Amino acid sequence: MNSKRKVLIIEDEHDISRILRDYLIKNDYDAAVAATGQDGLQIMELIHPDYIILDIMLPDMDGIDVCREIRRRNNIPILILSARGSDTDKVLGLGFGADDYMTKPFSLSELLARIHAHFRRYDSLGSERAPSDSLRLGDLEIDKKAYKVTLKGFEVSLSAKEFELLHYLASNKNQVFSKSQLLDAIWGYAAYGDENTVTVYIRRLREKIEEDPSHPTLLRTVWGVGYKFNHE
């Protein structure tokens, strides 16, 4: 049985996709390539990848729409590639369920480090033991085994990284973490990461679990320090 992790590259620039594929194969991953969004969605259903690298600019459909469709089907981790480096693009990409973001041109070694970090984090979460598998904090219940969050009895739809960030903060309630610490704990690469990613994810979580996201009571900002899950 082939135990290599499978990465799907959805990228229309042939030179980039070829270099990515060859580099990933060299580093012990299986890699498949799709040049359009529709082909990417079809190949995803055929090979069931463990990780997706997705270009925003595709010839047949916007990469954000592809990201949204992937997320509608499952929680495969998605890293977005874009030639556009503005914060607006980053917020938009992460808001539709992407787990990570890199701008072109990018370092192959950094991209590989991020993929490695994701799987290290995923494996360590899977090996943690039962005591923290289920958390109940007021009206909020977090079930780590099922990657499921319910609020007042209704399920809240979260991406994998949104869930991991919420679970980490809730497991360490009232403890303050800096953005750098959260990048390292959840994404696994504080040295490479953009701290704005944490800001985006906190904002998305507030929109989903706070009664008034503009005046959060659960995910609190400690100015000049970081964030904490507030619970008495």
N, C-alpha and C positions, 0 to 999 in steps of 0.2 A: 504494500500500500504506500502511495506517495504521501509523505507527511509534510512536504514543503507547503508553506503558506502561499496562497495565490493572490496576486495583485493584478487588478484590471486597470489599464491605462487608457483613459478616454481623451485622446489628443489628436488633432487633425494635422499638426505639423510633423511630417514624416521623420525628419531628422531628430526631433526631440523625442518622439515616441520610440524610435529605434534605439537611441542612446539610453533612454530610461529602461527599456526592456532588457537590453544586453547587460546593463549595469546591475539590475535586480537579479537576473539569472546568475550572473557572476557571483553575487552575494547570497546565493542559495535560496532564492525565491522562484516560484513559478510566475511567469508574467504573460499576460495577454493584452492585445492592443485593439482598440476600436477607434476609427477615424471620425465617427459621427455620434451624436447623442443617441439616435435610435439604435444604431448598431451596438453601442455600449449597453443600453438597456436589455437588448436581446441576449448579448453575450453574458451579461450578469446573471440572467435566468438560467443559462446553460451551464456555467462553470461554478456559480456560487462563490465568488471571490471573498477573501478575508479582508481586503483593503482595496479602496478605489482612489486613484489619482485622476482628478477631473479638471480639464481645462475649461475656463469660463467661455472663451470665444470658440464656438463650434460652428460648422457651416450650415447645419440644418435646424438647430434650436439653441437657445441660450443655455449655457452651462448651469445657470441658476435653476432653470426649469428642470434640467436633468437631475440636479441635486435634489430638488423638491420631490420629483417622481421616485428617485431611489429611496428617499427617506419615507415616502408614503408606503413603500413595499417592505422595508426592513431597516435595521439599524447598523448596516455595514459602515465602518468608519470611512469618512471621505476627506481627502486632502485636496483643496482647490488650488489650481495653478492659474495665475493671471498676469498679464502684462500691465494691468492697471493696479497701481499700488495705493490708491487712496483709502482712507478709513471708511468711506461710504461703501466701497466695494467689499471691504472686509466685514463690516456689519451686515451687509446684505447677504453675503455668502454664508456667514455663520448663523445668521438668523433663519435661513432656510434649512439648517440642519447639518452644515459642514462641521467637521471636527477640527480642521486645521486649515492653514492658508499659507501659501508661499507666492512671492512675486517673481516673475521672470526678469532678468536671468537669475538662476538659482544655482546653489552648490549641490552637486550630486551627493557629496558626503553628508551635507546637512540634511538633505531629504531622507537619505538612508537612516541617519541618526534619529530622525523623527519617527520613521516607521518602526525602527527597533524599539524606541521608547514606548510607542503605543503598545506593542505586543508584550514588552516587559511589564508595563502597567496592567494590561489585561490579564496576564498570567498571574501576577501577584494578587490581583483582586480575586481571581478564581481560586487561589489557594488559601485565602483567609478563612477563618473558622466561624462557626455558627453564631457566637454571642452577638455580633453586630449585623447579622444577616437581615434582621427585621427591626426597624426603629419606629416607635410611635411617639410623636411629639405634638401633643394637642390634637388638632384636627388632621394633622399630616401623618401619613404612614408611608414608610419607605421599605420596600421588600427587595433586598439586594439579589437574592437568588433569581427572582423573576424579572429583575430590572423594571419594577413597577412602583409607581407613586400614586397614592390616592389622597385626595383632599376633600374632607367632609363627605367621604363615601364615593366620590366621583374620581375616575382615573384621570391622571394628568399625563399628557403625551410629551415625553422628553426624548431627546437624542441620547446616545450612549454617554457622551461627554457631559451633557447637562446633568444626567443622572449621577455620574461619578463625582462631579463637583458638589452637587447637593448632598450626596451621601457622605462625602468626606467632611464637609462643614458640619452637617448634623451629627455625625459620629463624634465630633470634637466640639460640641455645643459650647458657646460662650468663649471659645478660644479664638484669638485674633490671628489671622494669617496674612502675610504680605502677598502681593501679586506674584512676586518671584517664588515664594514658597508654594503657592497654589499651582503655578506653572510646573514646578518640579514634581509636585505630588500627583497631579492629574495628567499632565502631558509628558512629564519625564525629561524635559530638556530646558531647564531655566536658562542655561547659557545661550541657547539659540532662540528662545521664544520672544514674542512680542507681548508685552504685558497688557496691551489693549485687548488681546484675546480674552483675558480674564474679565475685563470690564464688560465686554460684549456678552459673555456667558452669564455673568451676574445679572445684567439687565434682562436677558431672556428669561432667566429663572424667576425674577421678580414679576415679570409679566404673566407668568403662569401660576405662581403660588401665593402672591401677595394680593390682599383685597384692594389696596391702593399702591400700585408699583412706585408712584412718585413719593410715597411716604411709607417705606417698607418697615415692617415690624419684625420679620423673621431674618432676612438677609440684610444685616446692618453694615453700613460703612463706618469704619473707625478712621476719621480723617487723619491723613498723614501716616497711617499705618497699613490698613488693609480692610479685610472683611471678617465677619463672624456670623455664625448662626445663633440668633438670640433666643434663649429659652430659659424660663425661670424654673 
